[in-house]
Amino acid sequence: MSRTIQFAKRNIIELSRDVLGYIFCIAFPILMLIVMSVVNESIPKEAGMIIFRIDYLSGGIIVFGQTFVMLFTAILVATDRSTSFLMRLFSSPMKSSDYTNGYILPMILVGIIQSIVTVLASCVIAAITGTELKVAGLLLVILFSIPSALMFLSIGLIFGSLFNEKSAPGVCSVIISVGTFLGGIFFDAEGVGGPILKICKCLPFLYCTKVARSTIQMDFHWDDFGKSLLIVSLTALALVCLAILTFRSKMKADQ
């Protein structure tokens, strides 16, 4: 366990030195939160569109921010693989679980910090726009957004294991685009319906958004919250296992 903690501390230091990490993981999601809130104020109330209202938008932005956690996980792992850093560590008594846990723990922390910052920004915007937010929902979403953060960072770990530091960001950008669109973050997937909704339901991204939004609104019905949380949690578990196996097999091949 001590080896995992030491490796995790090293990764936290590496992340803290990356200015782009602050921009994309923290600043950019908050900027989108502000921009979409401004858009919401410009939409006539007669339109009945609530997708950009802060109590709906904040949950989607939390998931949106987690896609960049995936990106920086992939970059960190791919960069370590491309240098002699991991090769030197192979001579240490560290196990493969120490490596993977050492990557997962810091990125989970980043995801939690993201959620906290988004919640705080949402409170400020809600106060300005006069929108009511439930404090209990804002606190709980920090907890219930962990499975989706784990899901995204596992994807990043897989891509970082399979691709180099030049290819991994490009592959992650595809998932960011797909996750944002088919996750229903900036459009109402349920309202659109048809083939688009069917595709959304075949992927886990929409369920991540549903969990976050339902939690913030304290709406814990089975369809929107319970089933969605179960799907996201099982997907996260499966991807964590796949990420560990992928990393382990790739490291053996690189030795």
Solvent accessible surface area in square Angstrom, and as a share of the most:
residue,aa,sasa,rsa
1,M,162,0.72
2,S,81,0.52
3,R,92,0.33
4,T,5,0.03
5,I,62,0.31
6,Q,111,0.49
7,F,9,0.04
8,A,7,0.05
9,K,104,0.44
10,R,55,0.20
11,N,0,0.00
12,I,70,0.36
13,I,85,0.43
14,E,62,0.28
15,L,32,0.16
16,S,56,0.36
17,R,172,0.63
18,D,48,0.25
19,V,102,0.59
20,L,98,0.49
21,G,13,0.13
22,Y,115,0.44
23,I,80,0.40
24,F,71,0.29
25,C,8,0.05
26,I,45,0.23
27,A,52,0.41
28,F,65,0.27
29,P,4,0.02
30,I,29,0.15
31,L,94,0.47
32,M,37,0.17
33,L,0,0.00
34,I,84,0.42
35,V,60,0.35
36,M,29,0.13
37,S,11,0.07
38,V,92,0.53
39,V,56,0.32
40,N,29,0.15
41,E,111,0.50
42,S,87,0.56
43,I,36,0.18
44,P,86,0.54
45,K,189,0.80
46,E,159,0.72
47,A,65,0.50
48,G,58,0.56
49,M,100,0.45
50,I,69,0.35
51,I,15,0.08
52,F,24,0.10
53,R,85,0.31
54,I,5,0.03
55,D,17,0.09
56,Y,55,0.21
57,L,0,0.00
58,S,1,0.01
59,G,0,0.00
60,G,0,0.00
61,I,1,0.00
62,I,2,0.01
63,V,2,0.01
64,F,12,0.05
65,G,2,0.02
66,Q,1,0.00
67,T,0,0.00
68,F,13,0.06
69,V,0,0.00
70,M,0,0.00
71,L,22,0.11
72,F,11,0.05
73,T,1,0.00
74,A,0,0.00
75,I,49,0.25
76,L,18,0.09
77,V,0,0.00
78,A,0,0.00
79,T,54,0.31
80,D,4,0.02
81,R,51,0.19
82,S,62,0.40
83,T,68,0.40
84,S,62,0.40
85,F,42,0.18
86,L,2,0.01
87,M,88,0.39
88,R,148,0.54
89,L,36,0.18
90,F,45,0.19
91,S,105,0.68
92,S,38,0.24
93,P,101,0.63
94,M,30,0.13
95,K,131,0.56
96,S,32,0.21
97,S,48,0.31
98,D,10,0.05
99,Y,9,0.03
100,T,1,0.00
101,N,60,0.31
102,G,0,0.00
103,Y,1,0.00
104,I,17,0.09
105,L,77,0.38
106,P,2,0.01
107,M,1,0.01
108,I,29,0.15
109,L,80,0.40
110,V,31,0.18
111,G,2,0.02
112,I,46,0.23
113,I,78,0.40
114,Q,8,0.03
115,S,0,0.00
116,I,70,0.36
117,V,46,0.26
118,T,3,0.02
119,V,12,0.07
120,L,109,0.54
121,A,19,0.15
122,S,0,0.00
123,C,52,0.31
124,V,91,0.52
125,I,18,0.09
126,A,7,0.05
127,A,84,0.65
128,I,137,0.70
129,T,50,0.29
130,G,69,0.67
131,T,34,0.19
132,E,148,0.66
133,L,27,0.13
134,K,102,0.43
135,V,108,0.62
136,A,49,0.38
137,G,0,0.00
138,L,7,0.04
139,L,115,0.57
140,L,59,0.29
141,V,0,0.00
142,I,35,0.18
143,L,104,0.52
144,F,49,0.20
145,S,5,0.03
146,I,51,0.26
147,P,27,0.17
148,S,5,0.03
149,A,3,0.02
150,L,46,0.23
151,M,0,0.00
152,F,1,0.00
153,L,1,0.00
154,S,0,0.00
155,I,20,0.10
156,G,0,0.00
157,L,1,0.00
158,I,17,0.09
159,F,30,0.13
160,G,0,0.00
161,S,0,0.00
162,L,89,0.44
163,F,68,0.29
164,N,77,0.40
165,E,65,0.29
166,K,172,0.73
167,S,47,0.31
168,A,0,0.00
169,P,39,0.24
170,G,41,0.40
171,V,43,0.25
172,C,0,0.00
173,S,54,0.35
174,V,87,0.50
175,I,36,0.18
176,I,22,0.11
177,S,72,0.46
178,V,50,0.29
179,G,1,0.01
180,T,22,0.13
181,F,108,0.45
182,L,20,0.10
183,G,0,0.00
184,G,1,0.01
185,I,0,0.00
186,F,47,0.20
187,F,43,0.18
188,D,72,0.37
189,A,3,0.03
190,E,86,0.39
191,G,60,0.58
192,V,87,0.50
193,G,14,0.14
194,G,43,0.42
195,P,102,0.64
196,I,54,0.27
197,L,26,0.13
198,K,144,0.61
199,I,84,0.43
200,C,0,0.00
201,K,98,0.41
202,C,109,0.65
203,L,59,0.29
204,P,25,0.16
205,F,11,0.05
206,L,6,0.03
207,Y,20,0.07
208,C,2,0.01
209,T,0,0.00
210,K,32,0.14
211,V,5,0.03
212,A,2,0.02
213,R,31,0.11
214,S,7,0.05
215,T,0,0.00
216,I,2,0.01
217,Q,42,0.19
218,M,68,0.30
219,D,42,0.22
220,F,87,0.36
221,H,130,0.58
222,W,151,0.53
223,D,91,0.47
224,D,56,0.29
225,F,21,0.09
226,G,16,0.16
227,K,79,0.33
228,S,0,0.00
229,L,36,0.18
230,L,90,0.45
231,I,54,0.28
232,V,2,0.01
233,S,41,0.27
234,L,103,0.51
235,T,32,0.19
236,A,2,0.02
237,L,108,0.54
238,A,62,0.48
239,L,33,0.16
240,V,22,0.13
241,C,65,0.39
242,L,88,0.44
243,A,0,0.00
244,I,41,0.21
245,L,106,0.53
246,T,18,0.11
247,F,1,0.00
248,R,90,0.33
249,S,66,0.43
250,K,57,0.24
251,M,12,0.05
252,K,136,0.58
253,A,77,0.60
254,D,59,0.31
255,Q,127,0.56
